[in-house]
Amino acid sequence: MRIGLLGYGFGGRYFHAPLLASLAGSTFVGVVTRSPQRRQELAIEHPGVKAFDSLGQLAEAGVDVVVISTALEGRQALILQAIELGLGVVSDKPFAADAAQGQALVDAAKKAGVLLSVYQNRRWDSDFLTLRKLLEGDALGTVRRFESSIERYLPDNLGNPTGGGWLRDLGAHLVDQALQLFGPASRVYAELDLLPGSALDRGFFVSLTHASGVVSHLRASATQSAPQPRFRVTGDSACYTVDGFDGQEARVLAGFSPATDGQDWGAEEHRNWGWRVQGDERERVPSEHGNWPFFYEQVARAVAGKGAVPVDPADAVRALRVLDAARVSAQKGQVIALPGE
């Protein structure tokens, strides 16, 4: 697989480029960025990876797939351009501004017969993989409530304008995880912490009632100095709780990659493991290895015709319908019912 990247800002530089450069059997062809500073960073961090001025130039260099990690505002046009060029597309999240826009992109890719996927790397976080294993093994009994939170203190990026606000950005991850674990939502209630005089939010609370009966409470904040647990999952026989964040993010931000860490990539220290709690009894739950590289390994298999894309873009559209309902709920102060699938 020959793969290229559009955008070398925070997302492209840290969450995509290290994985693309580490991907065995594939070629990281180049990056589209016009910024002199980012071109210099690319030359230092990935010598030999070329910089291009446009998607058209990158396509002429010969790529099978392009990863689009640019600001949300212009992302739709770039995805459509890549589809028109016959290139497979991996879109960063948020996939689109709303569900209608997302469905239009899915339809365009289907009509053109090109690969389309959405980068939901948090499906391969250590804590999420550990939770899936516990649920598959019925270690918690019947789950009644799922609480998921990403709370940080980011005074320089309160509203996250490039991602369209924290509900669109982090909400894309939290809603996707909840839907993956417990199925479609039938009711949505939300509260947004809006920046004064702005439509951008700096945090949110979203409650989902799933058709399965599970209730999910999802939170994110850019102004929280005392965060809640990353997950607290309550079943009728035990609870699983884990603090902090998957360590893969800290590793890429520190300049490491799957290539530098080898088999240690994604391993969590014992002190970061979560707990299975039942009354007064508490036991550590060994964390699964985080595995962000799996996403691009599966993309390569899909390009070779050996499997499906790692994230079906239809899943992203389902999540966008929930996020659309959450914005309406916050505006009206009402619970919004979603039609069944």
C-alpha positions in Angstrom: 0.0 0.0 0.0 1.2 3.5 -0.9 -0.4 6.0 1.4 -0.3 9.8 1.8 -1.3 12.3 4.4 -3.1 15.7 4.1 -2.3 18.0 7.0 0.7 18.0 9.4 -0.9 19.9 12.2 -1.4 18.3 15.7 -3.5 15.4 14.4 -1.5 14.6 11.3 1.9 15.0 12.9 1.2 12.9 16.1 -1.8 10.6 15.5 -1.2 9.5 11.9 2.4 10.1 10.7 4.1 7.9 13.3 1.8 5.0 12.5 2.1 5.4 8.7 5.9 5.5 9.0 5.9 2.3 11.1 3.6 0.3 8.9 5.4 -2.7 7.6 5.0 -3.5 3.9 3.6 -0.1 3.0 5.2 3.2 1.8 4.5 6.5 3.4 4.7 8.6 0.2 4.3 12.1 1.4 2.4 14.9 3.2 0.4 17.8 1.8 1.3 20.9 3.7 2.2 24.4 2.5 3.4 25.6 5.9 7.2 26.2 5.9 7.4 25.3 9.6 5.5 22.1 9.2 7.6 21.1 6.2 10.7 21.6 8.3 9.2 19.5 11.1 8.3 16.8 8.5 11.9 16.8 7.1 13.3 16.3 10.6 10.9 13.7 11.9 10.4 11.7 8.7 13.4 12.3 6.4 12.7 11.0 2.9 8.9 11.6 3.1 8.2 14.3 0.6 6.1 17.4 1.1 3.5 18.3 -1.6 1.5 21.5 -2.2 -1.8 19.8 -3.2 -3.8 16.6 -3.2 -3.4 16.6 -6.9 0.4 16.5 -6.7 0.2 13.7 -4.1 -2.1 11.7 -6.4 0.4 12.1 -9.3 3.1 10.7 -7.1 1.1 7.5 -6.9 -0.9 6.6 -3.8 -3.7 4.1 -3.1 -5.1 5.9 0.0 -5.0 9.4 1.4 -5.5 10.2 5.1 -7.3 13.5 5.6 -6.4 15.2 8.8 -7.3 18.9 8.2 -9.7 21.3 9.8 -13.3 20.2 9.7 -14.4 23.2 7.8 -12.7 22.1 4.5 -12.7 18.4 5.1 -15.8 17.6 3.0 -14.3 19.2 -0.2 -11.0 17.3 0.2 -12.7 14.0 0.7 -14.9 14.5 -2.4 -11.8 15.5 -4.4 -10.0 12.4 -3.3 -13.0 10.3 -4.3 -13.1 11.9 -7.7 -9.5 11.1 -8.2 -10.3 7.4 -7.4 -8.3 7.4 -4.2 -9.2 5.5 -1.1 -9.9 7.8 1.9 -9.3 7.6 5.6 -11.0 10.6 7.2 -10.0 11.9 10.6 -12.8 12.4 13.0 -15.1 14.2 13.2 -16.0 12.7 9.8 -18.4 15.5 8.9 -20.3 18.5 10.3 -23.6 16.5 10.6 -25.2 13.2 9.5 -26.5 14.5 6.2 -23.0 15.6 5.1 -21.6 12.3 6.3 -24.2 10.3 4.4 -23.4 12.3 1.2 -19.8 11.3 1.5 -20.6 7.7 2.1 -22.9 7.7 -1.0 -20.2 9.4 -3.1 -17.6 6.8 -2.2 -20.0 3.9 -2.8 -20.9 5.3 -6.2 -17.2 5.7 -7.2 -16.4 2.3 -5.8 -13.5 3.6 -3.6 -12.5 2.7 -0.1 -13.7 5.0 2.7 -13.1 4.6 6.4 -13.0 6.9 9.5 -10.1 7.0 11.9 -11.7 5.8 15.2 -8.4 4.9 16.8 -10.0 4.9 20.3 -11.6 1.5 19.5 -8.0 0.2 20.0 -7.2 2.0 23.3 -5.9 -0.3 26.0 -8.8 0.5 28.4 -11.5 0.0 25.7 -10.0 -3.3 24.6 -9.9 -4.4 28.3 -13.5 -3.4 28.8 -14.6 -5.3 25.7 -12.8 -8.4 27.0 -14.6 -8.1 30.4 -18.0 -7.8 28.7 -17.4 -10.7 26.4 -16.4 -12.8 29.4 -19.5 -11.7 31.3 -17.2 -10.5 34.1 -19.6 -7.7 35.2 -22.9 -9.4 34.7 -25.7 -7.4 33.0 -24.5 -3.8 32.5 -26.9 -1.1 33.6 -24.8 2.0 33.2 -21.8 3.0 31.1 -19.9 6.1 32.2 -17.2 7.4 29.8 -15.3 10.6 30.3 -12.4 12.6 28.7 -11.8 15.6 30.9 -8.7 17.8 30.6 -7.5 21.3 31.4 -6.6 22.9 28.0 -6.7 26.7 28.5 -5.2 27.4 25.1 -7.7 25.3 23.2 -11.0 25.6 25.0 -13.4 25.6 22.1 -11.3 23.4 19.7 -12.4 25.4 16.6 -10.6 23.2 14.0 -12.7 20.2 15.2 -16.0 22.1 15.4 -16.1 22.1 19.2 -15.6 19.3 21.7 -18.9 17.7 21.1 -18.1 17.0 17.5 -14.5 16.1 18.2 -14.3 14.1 21.4 -18.0 13.3 21.2 -17.3 11.4 18.0 -15.0 9.0 20.0 -17.2 8.7 23.1 -20.5 8.1 21.1 -18.8 5.6 18.8 -17.5 3.6 21.7 -20.9 3.6 23.4 -22.6 2.5 20.2 -20.0 -0.2 19.6 -20.5 -1.7 23.1 -24.2 -1.4 23.6 -25.9 -0.8 20.3 -28.1 1.9 18.9 -29.5 4.8 21.0 -33.2 5.4 21.2 -33.1 8.6 23.3 -30.6 11.4 23.7 -30.3 14.2 26.3 -27.4 16.7 26.3 -26.0 19.8 28.0 -23.3 21.9 26.3 -20.8 24.2 28.0 -20.6 26.9 25.4 -17.9 29.6 25.1 -19.4 33.0 25.8 -20.8 34.5 22.6 -19.9 31.4 20.6 -21.5 28.4 19.1 -18.4 26.3 20.0 -18.6 24.2 23.2 -15.7 23.6 25.6 -17.4 20.6 27.2 -20.5 18.5 27.2 -22.7 15.9 29.0 -24.6 13.5 26.8 -27.0 10.8 28.1 -27.9 8.0 25.8 -30.6 5.4 26.4 -29.8 2.4 24.2 -32.4 0.2 22.7 -30.7 -2.6 24.7 -31.7 -0.8 28.0 -28.2 0.3 28.9 -27.8 4.0 29.9 -24.6 5.7 28.8 -23.3 8.9 30.5 -20.7 10.6 28.3 -18.6 13.6 29.4 -15.8 15.7 28.0 -14.3 19.0 29.1 -11.4 21.3 28.3 -11.7 23.2 31.6 -11.6 20.3 34.2 -8.7 20.1 36.6 -10.1 17.2 38.5 -11.2 14.6 35.9 -13.6 11.7 36.5 -12.5 8.1 35.8 -12.0 7.3 32.1 -14.5 4.5 32.4 -16.9 3.3 35.1 -19.1 0.5 34.0 -21.7 -0.8 36.4 -23.1 -4.3 36.0 -25.4 -6.3 38.3 -22.4 -8.4 39.6 -19.5 -6.1 39.5 -18.1 -2.7 38.4 -15.1 -1.9 36.2 -13.3 1.5 36.7 -10.1 2.9 35.3 -8.5 6.3 35.5 -6.2 8.2 33.2 -5.8 7.8 29.5 -4.4 5.1 27.1 -0.7 5.4 27.0 -0.3 5.4 23.2 -1.2 9.1 23.1 1.6 10.0 25.5 4.1 7.9 23.5 3.4 9.6 20.2 3.5 13.1 21.8 6.9 12.2 23.2 8.2 11.3 19.8 7.9 7.5 19.9 6.2 5.1 17.6 5.3 1.5 17.1 8.7 1.2 15.2 10.7 2.5 18.1 8.8 0.6 20.8 8.4 -2.8 19.1 6.4 -5.4 21.1 6.2 -3.0 24.1 3.9 -0.6 22.1 0.6 -0.2 23.8 1.6 -1.9 27.1 0.3 -0.2 30.3 2.2 -0.1 33.5 0.6 -2.1 36.4 -0.2 1.2 38.3 -2.4 2.3 35.4 -4.5 -0.9 35.3 -8.2 -0.6 36.2 -10.2 -2.3 38.9 -13.0 -4.8 39.1 -15.0 -3.9 42.2 -17.7 -5.9 43.9 -18.7 -4.5 47.3 -15.6 -4.3 49.5 -13.7 -6.6 47.2 -11.3 -5.0 44.7 -9.0 -6.7 42.2 -6.7 -5.3 39.5 -7.6 -6.1 35.9 -4.6 -6.5 33.7 -4.8 -4.1 30.7 -4.8 -5.3 27.2 -2.1 -3.8 24.9 -3.4 -0.8 23.1 -3.2 -1.3 19.4 -3.7 1.8 17.2 -1.5 0.3 14.5 -4.2 -2.3 13.8 -6.3 0.4 12.1 -3.8 0.9 9.3 -2.8 -2.8 9.1 -6.5 -3.4 8.4 -6.6 -0.6 5.8 -3.7 -2.2 4.0 -5.6 -5.6 4.0 -8.7 -3.9 2.6 -6.7 -2.2 -0.2 -5.3 -5.7 -1.0 -8.8 -7.1 -1.2 -8.2 -9.2 1.9 -10.8 -7.8 4.3 -13.2 -5.0 5.2 -12.1 -1.5 6.3 -11.4 -1.3 10.0 -14.2 1.2 10.6 -17.4 1.2 8.5 -18.2 4.8 7.6 -21.9 3.9 8.2 -20.9 3.7 11.9 -19.7 7.3 11.7 -23.0 8.4 10.2 -24.9 6.7 13.0 -22.7 8.5 15.6 -23.3 11.8 13.8 -27.1 11.2 14.1 -26.6 11.0 17.8 -24.4 14.1 17.9 -27.0 16.0 15.8 -29.7 15.0 18.3 -27.4 16.0 21.2 -27.1 19.6 19.8 -30.9 19.8 19.3 -31.4 18.5 22.9 -29.0 21.1 24.3 -30.7 23.9 22.4 -34.2 22.9 23.4 -33.5 21.4 26.9 -35.5 18.3 25.8 -34.9 14.6 25.4 -34.8 13.7 21.7 -36.1 10.4 20.5 -34.2 8.7 17.7 -36.0 6.5 15.1 -35.1 2.8 15.2 -32.7 1.4 12.7 
